[in-house]
Amino acid sequence: MILKMAALILAGGQSRRMGCDKALLPLPTPYAEQHTLLEHTCFIAQSCVSQTYVLTPWPERYGCLQSSSVILLQETESGAGPLVALERGWSMIMEDARRQREEGPDWLLVLACDLPALNAATLKTWCMNVATVSGNAIALLPRQDNRWEPLCGFYHRRCLPSLRNAIQSDIRSFQRWLATETVVPLSVANSHILRNCNTPAEWQQFLDSLTARNP
């Protein structure tokens, strides 16, 4: 059976601790041919899927990304948190599929926009695991320190009823929601790929790590 998969990138954070929009942070060359962190994330996602969606309250800010393979979705509940964003993104993607008289994706690759060390090789390896998942699992996610990494993995559309029930019950924590569900862990050879950057100091540490690896 051929599984349909798309990607959803969440770009709705306020970036308060960074002091500027994290999605627009410039990446150095030759580390990435893409100019910004969000462009890099889109490029990495497209190594696995043919259709990528970016959910954001500011589609005009990222308008240069819009193409036949990258669709910007308007986030109307800005500040509600990533759990709500996941539900809205899934719902909007399924609505878009219905308008086009298509079934929509079976799986969504869900990524935060601030994963600068994530690479295509890792995602491709993970993608191969998706076809082997049992019928009751709603997600495949990395796990570190007894916590799921919810914004760097895969969610099946069968998660939607449970996700909506959680939100209606005022649950906004991924950990609390996922604790009641069947989730398959993804192996992580190097935890470095899961690092995100929330402050200028963390961003500088990432840039310094690139210099150390490529003097």
Backbone as ProteinMPNN parsed JSONL, in Angstrom:
{"seq_chain_A": "MILKMAALILAGGQSRRMGCDKALLPLPTPYAEQHTLLEHTCFIAQSCVSQTYVLTPWPERYGCLQSSSVILLQETESGAGPLVALERGWSMIMEDARRQREEGPDWLLVLACDLPALNAATLKTWCMNVATVSGNAIALLPRQDNRWEPLCGFYHRRCLPSLRNAIQSDIRSFQRWLATETVVPLSVANSHILRNCNTPAEWQQFLDSLTARNP", "coords_chain_A": {"N_chain_A": [[0.836, -1.195, 0.0], [0.54, 2.178, -0.889], [1.481, 4.952, 0.909], [0.18, 8.161, 1.536], [1.807, 11.192, 2.087], [2.404, 14.324, 3.623], [3.92, 17.474, 4.543], [3.934, 19.536, 7.448], [4.839, 22.589, 8.583], [5.364, 24.432, 11.444], [5.132, 27.759, 12.032], [4.525, 29.815, 13.898], [5.376, 30.943, 16.238], [6.183, 33.518, 18.659], [8.779, 34.329, 19.052], [9.949, 35.755, 21.159], [12.088, 35.594, 23.027], [14.229, 35.436, 21.329], [14.23, 37.874, 20.09], [13.884, 38.571, 17.491], [12.369, 37.457, 14.417], [12.572, 34.064, 14.397], [12.283, 32.35, 12.234], [13.312, 33.708, 10.101], [15.999, 33.865, 10.471], [19.312, 34.079, 9.251], [21.059, 31.527, 7.55], [24.385, 30.302, 7.377], [26.403, 29.999, 4.42], [28.695, 27.477, 3.27], [26.873, 25.8, 4.548], [24.116, 25.682, 4.175], [22.192, 25.958, 1.261], [19.927, 27.369, 1.258], [18.554, 30.472, 2.293], [17.354, 31.287, 4.743], [16.273, 30.117, 8.019], [13.657, 29.045, 7.959], [13.344, 28.573, 5.203], [15.295, 26.621, 4.903], [14.188, 24.571, 6.48], [11.873, 23.99, 5.017], [13.071, 23.038, 2.674], [14.391, 20.738, 3.6], [12.174, 19.231, 4.43], [10.963, 18.776, 1.973], [12.551, 16.867, 0.898], [11.412, 14.529, 1.548], [8.685, 14.63, 1.048], [6.115, 15.6, -1.326], [4.451, 17.735, -1.035], [4.339, 20.578, 0.933], [3.225, 22.329, 3.772], [2.98, 25.466, 5.365], [2.165, 26.706, 8.387], [1.126, 29.711, 9.662], [0.697, 32.879, 11.366], [1.443, 34.977, 9.821], [1.41, 35.02, 6.804], [2.078, 36.783, 4.768], [4.596, 37.608, 5.42], [6.232, 35.535, 4.756], [5.909, 35.18, 2.088], [7.527, 34.736, -0.135], [8.072, 32.074, -0.17], [5.924, 30.715, -1.183], [4.726, 28.371, -3.491], [4.21, 25.854, -6.048], [4.703, 23.606, -4.589], [4.907, 24.39, -1.969], [2.704, 25.564, 0.351], [1.192, 28.259, 1.954], [-0.501, 28.532, 4.984], [-3.016, 30.291, 6.681], [-2.833, 31.056, 10.004], [-5.234, 31.427, 12.372], [-5.618, 31.441, 15.074], [-3.553, 32.597, 16.677], [-1.048, 32.222, 19.134], [-2.278, 30.276, 20.61], [-0.896, 27.999, 21.026], [1.217, 25.117, 20.199], [-0.13, 22.619, 20.12], [-2.795, 23.163, 19.504], [-2.259, 24.388, 17.09], [-1.362, 22.205, 15.581], [-3.745, 20.744, 15.312], [-5.316, 22.603, 13.891], [-3.79, 22.905, 11.575], [-3.816, 20.255, 10.506], [-6.603, 20.027, 10.059], [-7.099, 22.086, 8.184], [-5.562, 21.201, 6.04], [-6.873, 18.805, 5.39], [-9.339, 19.875, 4.678], [-8.579, 21.316, 2.424], [-7.892, 19.198, 0.768], [-10.401, 17.98, 0.439], [-11.732, 19.973, -0.999], [-10.437, 19.725, -3.378], [-11.289, 17.294, -4.099], [-9.901, 15.079, -3.194], [-8.333, 12.533, -1.165], [-6.603, 13.336, 0.822], [-3.632, 13.484, 2.932], [-2.237, 10.511, 4.47], [-0.356, 10.594, 6.471], [1.28, 13.168, 8.334], [4.273, 14.883, 8.248], [5.513, 16.637, 10.787], [7.013, 19.619, 11.667], [8.871, 21.882, 13.678], [9.847, 25.271, 13.007], [12.364, 25.888, 13.774], [14.697, 24.132, 13.696], [17.64, 23.873, 13.129], [19.71, 22.015, 12.741], [18.654, 19.756, 11.677], [18.545, 17.193, 9.217], [18.309, 15.989, 5.794], [18.933, 13.284, 5.359], [18.408, 11.975, 7.79], [15.614, 12.374, 8.018], [14.722, 10.949, 5.768], [15.411, 8.348, 6.478], [13.76, 8.006, 8.715], [11.285, 8.223, 7.409], [11.066, 5.812, 6.076], [10.342, 4.151, 8.112], [7.701, 4.654, 8.564], [5.897, 3.189, 6.97], [5.842, 0.75, 8.21], [4.416, 0.88, 10.515], [2.15, -0.071, 13.101], [-1.46, -0.505, 13.033], [-2.724, 0.958, 15.079], [-1.191, 3.012, 16.054], [-0.697, 6.48, 16.521], [1.31, 8.236, 16.035], [4.784, 8.793, 15.176], [7.636, 9.504, 16.851], [10.642, 11.156, 17.971], [12.298, 10.447, 21.109], [13.43, 11.784, 24.097], [15.06, 11.898, 27.215], [12.865, 10.789, 28.557], [10.746, 12.135, 27.428], [8.59, 13.021, 24.782], [9.516, 14.311, 21.572], [7.68, 16.452, 20.153], [7.479, 18.105, 17.903], [8.893, 17.239, 15.709], [8.425, 14.981, 13.891], [6.096, 12.367, 12.939], [2.593, 12.289, 12.282], [-0.362, 10.42, 12.177], [-3.461, 10.644, 10.391], [-5.445, 9.5, 11.857], [-5.153, 10.454, 14.371], [-6.686, 12.681, 14.77], [-9.439, 12.702, 15.964], [-8.862, 12.096, 18.701], [-7.058, 14.16, 19.258], [-8.666, 16.437, 18.956], [-10.527, 15.968, 20.987], [-8.846, 16.199, 23.206], [-8.125, 18.908, 23.095], [-10.632, 20.09, 23.412], [-10.994, 19.393, 26.004], [-9.437, 21.159, 27.305], [-6.741, 20.541, 27.289], [-3.448, 21.344, 26.633], [-0.941, 20.473, 26.435], [1.46, 18.62, 24.754], [2.788, 16.399, 25.85], [1.047, 15.474, 27.813], [-1.2, 14.806, 26.295], [-0.128, 12.86, 24.484], [0.628, 10.891, 26.245], [-1.51, 9.243, 26.649], [-1.832, 7.879, 24.34], [-0.956, 5.647, 21.565], [2.274, 5.672, 20.62], [5.019, 5.495, 18.471], [8.445, 5.175, 19.015], [11.09, 7.003, 17.456], [14.338, 6.305, 16.355], [17.27, 8.073, 17.291], [20.268, 8.954, 16.162], [22.035, 10.974, 16.723], [21.599, 13.393, 19.016], [21.95, 16.023, 18.491], [20.656, 16.839, 16.186], [18.141, 17.526, 16.976], [18.209, 19.889, 18.281], [17.02, 23.104, 19.151], [16.719, 26.667, 18.746], [16.298, 29.263, 20.857], [17.174, 31.654, 21.871], [19.42, 34.478, 21.321], [21.962, 33.676, 22.236], [21.852, 30.862, 22.137], [21.548, 30.535, 19.403], [23.982, 31.541, 18.511], [25.668, 29.647, 19.632], [24.984, 27.456, 18.075], [25.884, 28.333, 15.535], [28.593, 28.54, 16.128], [29.152, 25.846, 16.527], [28.985, 24.89, 13.953], [31.193, 26.098, 12.801], [33.189, 24.839, 14.257], [32.968, 22.233, 13.325], [33.483, 22.589, 10.674], [36.095, 23.977, 10.057]], "CA_chain_A": [[0.0, 0.0, 0.0], [1.293, 3.426, -0.965], [1.006, 5.935, 1.874], [0.296, 9.564, 1.145], [2.42, 11.962, 3.159], [2.694, 15.74, 3.402], [4.641, 18.074, 5.676], [3.382, 20.741, 8.068], [5.843, 23.331, 9.349], [4.722, 25.406, 12.329], [5.915, 29.0, 12.085], [3.643, 30.779, 14.538], [5.911, 31.418, 17.514], [6.432, 34.957, 18.764], [10.242, 34.543, 19.072], [10.225, 36.853, 22.1], [13.429, 35.472, 23.62], [15.222, 35.665, 20.286], [14.254, 39.299, 19.781], [13.564, 38.738, 16.074], [11.682, 36.283, 13.896], [13.512, 32.947, 14.229], [12.138, 31.742, 10.911], [14.069, 34.489, 9.124], [17.427, 33.892, 10.794], [20.097, 33.66, 8.083], [21.987, 30.404, 7.693], [25.618, 30.545, 6.625], [26.816, 29.087, 3.359], [27.974, 26.491, 2.45], [26.077, 24.859, 5.343], [22.805, 25.549, 3.543], [21.985, 26.803, 0.096], [18.762, 28.189, 1.53], [19.019, 31.665, 2.992], [16.816, 31.445, 6.09], [15.966, 28.889, 8.752], [12.407, 28.491, 7.45], [13.617, 28.029, 3.874], [16.042, 25.378, 5.121], [13.254, 23.564, 6.973], [11.05, 23.595, 3.865], [13.911, 22.256, 1.766], [14.6, 19.43, 4.219], [10.896, 18.514, 4.378], [10.679, 18.379, 0.597], [13.335, 15.685, 0.546], [10.587, 13.364, 1.874], [7.292, 14.78, 0.613], [5.94, 16.459, -2.499], [3.655, 18.902, -0.662], [4.671, 21.124, 2.244], [2.377, 23.423, 4.235], [3.547, 26.285, 6.435], [1.09, 27.343, 9.147], [1.683, 30.919, 10.269], [-0.19, 34.042, 11.396], [1.997, 36.027, 8.97], [1.757, 34.473, 5.486], [2.694, 37.808, 3.92], [6.006, 37.705, 5.796], [6.962, 34.435, 4.125], [5.295, 35.014, 0.774], [8.489, 34.276, -1.14], [8.126, 30.611, -0.146], [4.753, 30.148, -1.85], [5.004, 27.755, -4.787], [3.339, 24.707, -6.284], [4.998, 22.565, -3.6], [4.845, 24.98, -0.628], [1.467, 26.324, 0.513], [1.108, 28.976, 3.224], [-1.81, 28.475, 5.624], [-3.219, 31.382, 7.632], [-3.17, 30.648, 11.367], [-6.143, 32.437, 12.909], [-5.615, 31.377, 16.54], [-2.165, 32.826, 17.078], [-0.824, 32.237, 20.573], [-3.0, 29.186, 21.278], [0.055, 26.93, 21.31], [1.459, 24.191, 19.086], [-1.103, 21.528, 20.052], [-3.912, 23.709, 18.73], [-1.757, 24.613, 15.731], [-1.364, 20.917, 14.893], [-5.128, 20.422, 14.945], [-5.767, 23.511, 12.836], [-3.072, 22.559, 10.359], [-4.389, 19.018, 9.974], [-7.963, 20.289, 9.576], [-7.031, 22.897, 6.97], [-5.028, 20.354, 4.969], [-7.939, 17.895, 4.979], [-10.336, 20.69, 3.977], [-8.016, 21.599, 1.105], [-8.011, 17.961, -0.014], [-11.805, 17.786, 0.073], [-12.063, 20.923, -2.073], [-9.865, 19.195, -4.613], [-11.855, 15.957, -4.25], [-8.851, 14.113, -2.908], [-8.462, 11.933, 0.165], [-5.713, 13.958, 1.796], [-2.513, 12.621, 3.345], [-2.37, 9.58, 5.594], [0.586, 11.029, 7.499], [1.908, 14.487, 8.265], [5.567, 15.153, 8.872], [5.324, 17.909, 11.492], [8.303, 20.18, 12.063], [9.034, 23.273, 14.094], [10.66, 25.989, 12.015], [13.671, 26.226, 14.354], [15.515, 22.928, 13.861], [18.678, 24.153, 12.126], [20.629, 20.895, 12.526], [17.95, 18.64, 11.058], [19.064, 16.924, 7.875], [17.461, 15.178, 4.924], [19.239, 11.86, 5.51], [17.67, 11.474, 8.952], [14.189, 12.325, 7.697], [14.477, 9.855, 4.82], [15.462, 7.102, 7.254], [12.521, 7.941, 9.489], [10.153, 8.014, 6.504], [10.98, 4.384, 5.761], [9.704, 3.473, 9.247], [6.269, 4.949, 8.61], [5.133, 2.115, 6.324], [5.838, -0.454, 9.05], [3.736, 1.178, 11.781], [0.912, -0.81, 13.341], [-2.658, 0.261, 12.729], [-3.284, 1.757, 16.168], [-0.286, 4.104, 16.433], [-1.088, 7.773, 15.95], [2.474, 9.084, 15.781], [6.17, 8.33, 15.321], [8.337, 10.679, 17.356], [11.843, 10.945, 18.782], [12.073, 10.536, 22.554], [14.637, 12.114, 24.854], [14.85, 12.174, 28.643], [11.5, 10.365, 28.894], [9.776, 13.07, 26.868], [8.483, 13.02, 23.334], [9.849, 15.526, 20.824], [6.454, 16.419, 19.345], [7.525, 18.946, 16.705], [9.888, 16.701, 14.775], [8.008, 13.602, 13.692], [4.998, 12.043, 12.031], [1.278, 12.069, 12.881], [-1.368, 9.857, 11.276], [-4.715, 11.399, 10.5], [-6.309, 8.905, 12.87], [-4.966, 11.17, 15.638], [-7.534, 13.873, 14.859], [-10.488, 12.66, 16.992], [-8.246, 12.193, 20.026], [-6.482, 15.498, 19.387], [-9.766, 17.387, 19.168], [-11.065, 15.73, 22.33], [-7.899, 16.758, 24.171], [-8.238, 20.37, 23.064], [-11.924, 20.43, 24.012], [-10.841, 19.175, 27.45], [-8.476, 22.181, 27.745], [-5.364, 20.035, 27.302], [-2.6, 22.071, 25.684], [0.383, 19.865, 26.537], [1.696, 17.439, 23.933], [3.168, 15.262, 26.692], [-0.155, 14.974, 28.476], [-2.023, 14.155, 25.275], [0.532, 11.673, 23.939], [0.751, 9.868, 27.292], [-2.678, 8.356, 26.587], [-1.927, 7.361, 22.975], [0.095, 4.742, 21.093], [3.28, 6.426, 19.873], [6.196, 4.688, 18.156], [9.656, 5.999, 19.115], [12.047, 7.053, 16.356], [15.715, 6.289, 16.842], [18.039, 9.292, 17.021], [21.69, 8.629, 16.273], [22.735, 12.137, 17.281], [20.585, 14.318, 19.538], [22.242, 17.36, 17.965], [19.717, 17.215, 15.13], [16.89, 17.987, 17.574], [18.397, 21.147, 18.999], [16.396, 24.307, 18.613], [17.379, 27.898, 19.179], [15.291, 30.193, 21.359], [17.803, 32.908, 22.283], [20.611, 34.798, 20.526], [23.101, 32.881, 22.7], [21.707, 29.509, 21.596], [21.81, 30.62, 17.963], [25.421, 31.695, 18.338], [26.263, 28.345, 19.929], [24.806, 26.619, 16.888], [26.805, 28.813, 14.501], [29.947, 28.158, 16.552], [29.309, 24.402, 16.316], [29.252, 24.709, 12.522], [32.585, 26.491, 12.575], [34.051, 23.808, 14.843], [32.946, 21.044, 12.471], [33.982, 22.95, 9.346], [37.003, 25.108, 10.297]], "C_chain_A": [[0.876, 1.252, 0.0], [0.678, 4.442, -0.005], [1.203, 7.338, 1.337], [0.822, 10.362, 2.335], [2.631, 13.401, 2.711], [3.442, 16.25, 4.627], [3.911, 19.322, 6.148], [4.464, 21.375, 8.926], [5.125, 24.406, 10.15], [5.628, 26.615, 12.485], [5.072, 30.107, 12.702], [4.148, 31.312, 15.86], [6.236, 32.897, 17.493], [7.916, 35.305, 18.793], [10.652, 35.651, 20.042], [11.641, 36.78, 22.66], [14.532, 35.698, 22.596], [15.336, 37.147, 19.956], [14.021, 39.61, 18.318], [12.912, 37.444, 15.606], [12.686, 35.157, 13.633], [13.462, 32.365, 12.824], [12.982, 32.437, 9.858], [15.547, 34.604, 9.471], [18.236, 33.379, 9.601], [21.041, 32.512, 8.418], [23.226, 30.65, 6.848], [25.794, 29.556, 5.477], [28.254, 28.666, 3.65], [27.136, 25.506, 3.251], [24.726, 24.616, 4.685], [22.724, 26.482, 2.352], [20.791, 27.727, 0.306], [19.166, 29.329, 2.47], [18.563, 31.738, 4.445], [16.496, 30.087, 6.712], [14.683, 28.244, 8.237], [12.593, 27.902, 6.056], [14.35, 26.693, 3.98], [15.103, 24.261, 5.564], [12.348, 23.068, 5.852], [11.832, 22.687, 2.925], [14.122, 20.847, 2.303], [13.318, 18.599, 4.147], [10.626, 17.98, 2.978], [11.563, 17.234, 0.11], [12.525, 14.412, 0.769], [9.189, 13.428, 1.276], [7.226, 15.693, -0.602], [5.177, 17.732, -2.171], [3.976, 19.315, 0.766], [3.755, 22.295, 2.549], [3.098, 24.151, 5.365], [2.391, 27.007, 7.113], [1.664, 28.518, 9.916], [0.628, 32.013, 10.344], [0.228, 35.117, 10.394], [2.369, 35.496, 7.587], [2.416, 35.498, 4.573], [4.186, 37.945, 4.203], [6.851, 36.662, 5.063], [6.473, 34.164, 2.706], [6.233, 34.482, -0.287], [8.579, 32.755, -1.2], [7.011, 29.96, -0.956], [5.125, 29.621, -3.234], [4.03, 26.604, -4.986], [3.537, 23.622, -5.229], [5.004, 23.073, -2.164], [3.624, 25.887, -0.553], [1.455, 26.957, 1.897], [-0.325, 28.938, 3.729], [-1.903, 29.577, 6.672], [-3.646, 30.827, 8.988], [-3.997, 31.746, 12.008], [-6.169, 32.464, 14.429], [-4.192, 31.522, 17.05], [-2.049, 32.889, 18.596], [-1.528, 31.129, 21.319], [-2.097, 28.006, 21.587], [0.146, 25.911, 20.189], [0.47, 23.032, 18.998], [-2.319, 21.96, 19.238], [-3.488, 23.93, 17.283], [-1.735, 23.309, 14.936], [-2.774, 20.554, 14.434], [-5.609, 21.305, 13.806], [-5.071, 23.182, 11.523], [-3.629, 21.306, 9.708], [-5.755, 19.289, 9.351], [-7.95, 21.073, 8.274], [-6.51, 22.084, 5.788], [-6.098, 19.38, 4.476], [-9.047, 18.645, 4.245], [-9.866, 21.009, 2.562], [-8.132, 20.371, 0.204], [-9.448, 17.723, -0.46], [-12.216, 18.728, -1.05], [-11.555, 20.421, -3.418], [-10.326, 17.765, -4.899], [-10.77, 14.883, -4.159], [-9.024, 13.596, -1.486], [-7.637, 12.653, 1.225], [-4.641, 12.984, 2.249], [-2.896, 11.66, 4.463], [-1.538, 10.061, 6.782], [1.032, 12.455, 7.24], [3.266, 14.428, 8.952], [5.465, 16.543, 9.477], [6.662, 18.386, 12.033], [8.136, 21.582, 12.616], [9.929, 23.957, 13.068], [12.07, 26.264, 12.524], [14.476, 24.975, 14.7], [16.675, 23.011, 12.872], [19.589, 22.978, 11.817], [19.958, 19.682, 11.886], [18.439, 18.441, 9.628], [18.173, 15.952, 7.116], [17.697, 13.687, 5.118], [18.471, 11.249, 6.678], [16.192, 11.346, 8.643], [13.87, 11.177, 6.749], [14.501, 8.504, 5.525], [14.194, 6.928, 8.07], [11.329, 7.622, 8.601], [9.973, 6.535, 6.178], [10.308, 3.606, 6.886], [8.191, 3.614, 9.235], [5.444, 3.793, 8.049], [5.015, 0.871, 7.189], [5.044, -0.277, 10.345], [2.44, 0.391, 11.893], [-0.295, 0.113, 13.212], [-3.213, 1.109, 13.847], [-2.384, 2.91, 16.602], [-0.728, 5.398, 15.762], [0.115, 8.618, 15.568], [3.767, 8.286, 15.865], [6.988, 9.551, 15.685], [9.646, 10.286, 18.03], [11.497, 11.093, 20.267], [13.405, 10.763, 23.248], [14.273, 12.421, 26.295], [13.409, 11.903, 29.058], [10.436, 11.349, 28.439], [9.781, 12.928, 25.349], [8.941, 14.357, 22.77], [8.739, 15.718, 19.799], [6.506, 17.215, 18.049], [8.659, 18.542, 15.776], [9.557, 15.231, 14.547], [6.756, 13.51, 12.847], [3.714, 11.777, 12.808], [0.331, 11.514, 11.823], [-2.676, 10.618, 11.451], [-5.693, 10.765, 11.48], [-6.147, 9.58, 14.235], [-5.996, 12.266, 15.843], [-8.652, 13.775, 15.897], [-9.932, 12.813, 18.406], [-7.687, 13.583, 20.271], [-7.564, 16.523, 19.669], [-10.391, 17.21, 20.543], [-10.154, 16.328, 23.396], [-8.032, 18.271, 24.246], [-9.551, 20.817, 23.694], [-11.905, 20.241, 25.524], [-9.802, 20.11, 28.055], [-7.066, 21.633, 27.939], [-4.573, 20.777, 26.234], [-1.173, 21.513, 25.675], [0.475, 18.641, 25.634], [1.974, 16.222, 24.808], [1.942, 14.638, 27.352], [-1.052, 14.244, 27.48], [-1.399, 12.831, 24.823], [0.661, 10.548, 24.962], [-0.393, 8.86, 27.253], [-2.805, 7.66, 25.238], [-0.793, 6.381, 22.669], [1.033, 5.516, 20.182], [4.498, 5.528, 19.682], [7.436, 5.571, 18.237], [10.528, 5.882, 17.866], [13.456, 7.08, 16.926], [16.442, 7.553, 16.404], [19.507, 8.971, 17.244], [22.473, 9.744, 16.942], [21.698, 13.16, 17.719], [20.796, 15.747, 19.056], [21.202, 17.793, 16.939], [18.412, 17.766, 15.683], [17.028, 19.326, 18.282], [17.607, 22.257, 18.319], [17.055, 25.517, 19.247], [16.319, 28.911, 19.579], [15.858, 31.552, 21.734], [18.977, 33.215, 21.359], [21.826, 33.971, 20.935], [23.043, 31.462, 22.145], [21.97, 29.487, 20.097], [23.312, 30.736, 17.698], [26.145, 30.384, 18.63], [26.135, 27.407, 18.737], [25.768, 27.033, 15.784], [28.243, 28.432, 14.843], [30.19, 26.664, 16.328], [29.56, 24.093, 14.847], [30.705, 25.023, 12.208], [33.54, 25.425, 13.098], [34.113, 22.566, 13.964], [33.534, 21.31, 11.094], [34.918, 24.149, 9.455], [37.515, 25.687, 8.98]], "O_chain_A": [[1.821, 1.369, 0.78], [-0.509, 4.754, -0.101], [2.241, 7.666, 0.763], [0.333, 10.217, 3.455], [2.99, 13.66, 1.562], [3.578, 15.541, 5.624], [3.343, 20.068, 5.349], [4.946, 20.768, 9.883], [4.365, 25.199, 9.594], [6.742, 26.514, 13.0], [4.915, 31.185, 12.129], [3.439, 32.052, 16.542], [6.529, 33.465, 16.44], [8.278, 36.462, 18.579], [11.594, 36.397, 19.774], [12.321, 37.801, 22.756], [15.639, 36.104, 22.948], [16.408, 37.624, 19.585], [13.964, 40.778, 17.932], [12.909, 36.448, 16.33], [13.544, 35.276, 12.758], [14.484, 31.937, 12.287], [13.332, 31.838, 8.841], [16.274, 35.363, 8.829], [17.885, 32.36, 9.006], [21.729, 32.53, 9.439], [23.128, 31.15, 5.728], [25.373, 28.403, 5.573], [28.988, 29.456, 4.244], [26.721, 24.478, 2.715], [24.245, 23.484, 4.64], [23.132, 27.641, 2.42], [20.654, 28.741, -0.377], [20.022, 29.155, 3.337], [19.317, 32.206, 5.298], [16.455, 29.061, 6.033], [14.624, 27.023, 8.092], [12.052, 26.836, 5.761], [14.06, 25.754, 3.239], [15.206, 23.134, 5.081], [12.084, 21.87, 5.745], [11.308, 21.684, 2.441], [14.041, 19.874, 1.553], [13.363, 17.408, 3.84], [10.122, 16.869, 2.815], [11.342, 16.695, -0.975], [12.878, 13.347, 0.262], [8.574, 12.391, 1.025], [8.152, 16.456, -0.875], [5.236, 18.704, -2.925], [3.897, 18.508, 1.692], [3.529, 23.153, 1.697], [3.743, 23.53, 6.21], [1.713, 27.824, 6.489], [2.576, 28.353, 10.726], [-0.25, 32.079, 9.483], [-0.525, 36.057, 10.137], [3.547, 35.52, 7.229], [3.215, 35.141, 3.708], [4.952, 38.351, 3.329], [8.031, 36.881, 4.789], [6.61, 33.054, 2.191], [5.791, 33.843, -1.242], [9.102, 32.203, -2.168], [7.125, 28.806, -1.369], [5.747, 30.316, -4.037], [3.125, 26.405, -4.175], [2.641, 22.81, -4.998], [5.097, 22.275, -1.232], [3.517, 26.86, -1.3], [1.68, 26.277, 2.898], [-1.257, 29.269, 2.996], [-0.976, 29.773, 7.458], [-4.699, 30.201, 9.104], [-3.522, 32.87, 12.172], [-6.689, 33.411, 15.018], [-3.692, 30.661, 17.773], [-2.858, 33.535, 19.261], [-1.401, 31.035, 22.539], [-2.487, 27.106, 22.332], [-0.733, 25.842, 19.33], [0.247, 22.505, 17.908], [-2.808, 21.214, 18.39], [-4.265, 23.689, 16.359], [-2.054, 23.304, 13.747], [-2.971, 20.109, 13.303], [-6.236, 20.822, 12.863], [-5.707, 23.182, 10.469], [-3.886, 21.287, 8.504], [-6.034, 18.833, 8.242], [-8.709, 20.762, 7.356], [-6.97, 22.261, 4.66], [-6.218, 19.154, 3.272], [-9.632, 18.119, 3.298], [-10.654, 20.977, 1.616], [-8.433, 20.492, -0.983], [-9.692, 17.316, -1.596], [-12.96, 18.339, -1.95], [-12.166, 20.663, -4.459], [-9.828, 17.109, -5.814], [-10.736, 13.928, -4.935], [-9.78, 14.167, -0.699], [-7.956, 12.577, 2.411], [-4.733, 11.787, 1.977], [-3.76, 11.953, 5.289], [-1.952, 9.952, 7.937], [1.147, 12.895, 6.096], [3.383, 13.98, 10.093], [5.341, 17.527, 8.748], [7.353, 17.666, 12.754], [7.356, 22.378, 12.092], [10.679, 23.297, 12.348], [12.892, 26.813, 11.791], [14.885, 24.782, 15.845], [16.687, 22.287, 11.876], [20.188, 22.935, 10.743], [20.624, 18.691, 11.586], [18.713, 19.408, 8.916], [17.395, 15.2, 7.703], [16.752, 12.902, 5.048], [17.945, 10.141, 6.571], [15.575, 10.33, 8.965], [12.852, 10.504, 6.913], [13.706, 7.619, 5.209], [13.618, 5.841, 8.115], [10.457, 6.843, 8.986], [8.846, 6.064, 6.021], [9.763, 2.526, 6.655], [7.48, 2.798, 9.822], [4.398, 3.457, 8.604], [4.167, 0.018, 6.926], [5.005, -1.183, 11.177], [1.723, 0.208, 10.909], [-0.175, 1.336, 13.273], [-4.105, 1.921, 13.601], [-2.785, 3.712, 17.446], [-1.087, 5.409, 14.585], [-0.03, 9.612, 14.856], [3.839, 7.251, 16.527], [7.037, 10.523, 14.931], [9.748, 9.199, 18.599], [10.536, 11.771, 20.631], [14.376, 10.04, 23.022], [13.296, 13.12, 26.563], [12.808, 12.673, 29.807], [9.343, 11.392, 29.005], [10.825, 12.74, 24.724], [8.779, 15.401, 23.402], [8.837, 15.203, 18.685], [5.659, 17.02, 17.178], [9.299, 19.383, 15.143], [10.308, 14.345, 14.955], [6.398, 14.446, 12.133], [3.732, 11.129, 13.855], [0.227, 12.053, 10.721], [-2.958, 11.164, 12.519], [-6.66, 11.405, 11.894], [-6.92, 9.308, 15.154], [-6.175, 12.74, 16.965], [-8.808, 14.718, 16.672], [-10.471, 13.573, 19.21], [-7.824, 14.126, 21.368], [-7.395, 17.387, 20.53], [-10.747, 18.192, 21.194], [-10.632, 16.897, 24.378], [-8.049, 18.846, 25.335], [-9.586, 21.806, 24.426], [-12.698, 20.85, 26.242], [-9.338, 19.893, 29.174], [-6.278, 22.214, 28.686], [-4.978, 20.831, 25.073], [-0.303, 22.036, 24.979], [-0.342, 17.727, 25.739], [1.46, 15.135, 24.544], [1.824, 13.415, 27.434], [-1.598, 13.185, 27.791], [-2.076, 11.803, 24.788], [0.79, 9.382, 24.589], [-0.261, 7.749, 27.766], [-3.77, 6.932, 25.005], [0.19, 6.293, 23.404], [0.639, 5.961, 19.104], [4.952, 4.878, 20.624], [7.48, 6.619, 17.592], [10.681, 4.801, 17.298], [13.727, 7.807, 17.881], [16.252, 8.04, 15.289], [19.939, 8.745, 18.374], [23.453, 9.493, 17.644], [20.996, 13.731, 16.884], [19.909, 16.588, 19.201], [20.897, 18.981, 16.829], [17.651, 18.402, 14.954], [16.051, 19.839, 18.828], [17.534, 22.338, 17.092], [17.853, 25.391, 20.175], [15.536, 29.365, 18.745], [15.102, 32.51, 21.9], [19.482, 32.317, 20.685], [22.637, 33.602, 20.085], [24.064, 30.916, 21.727], [22.548, 28.532, 19.579], [23.842, 30.11, 16.78], [27.119, 30.045, 17.958], [27.059, 26.656, 18.424], [26.401, 26.18, 15.162], [29.017, 28.051, 13.966], [31.299, 26.259, 15.98], [30.27, 23.14, 14.526], [31.362, 24.309, 11.45], [34.563, 25.135, 12.479], [35.155, 21.92, 13.858], [34.019, 20.398, 10.425], [34.572, 25.235, 8.991], [38.289, 26.644, 8.985]]}, "name": "protein", "num_of_chains": 1, "seq": "MILKMAALILAGGQSRRMGCDKALLPLPTPYAEQHTLLEHTCFIAQSCVSQTYVLTPWPERYGCLQSSSVILLQETESGAGPLVALERGWSMIMEDARRQREEGPDWLLVLACDLPALNAATLKTWCMNVATVSGNAIALLPRQDNRWEPLCGFYHRRCLPSLRNAIQSDIRSFQRWLATETVVPLSVANSHILRNCNTPAEWQQFLDSLTARNP"}
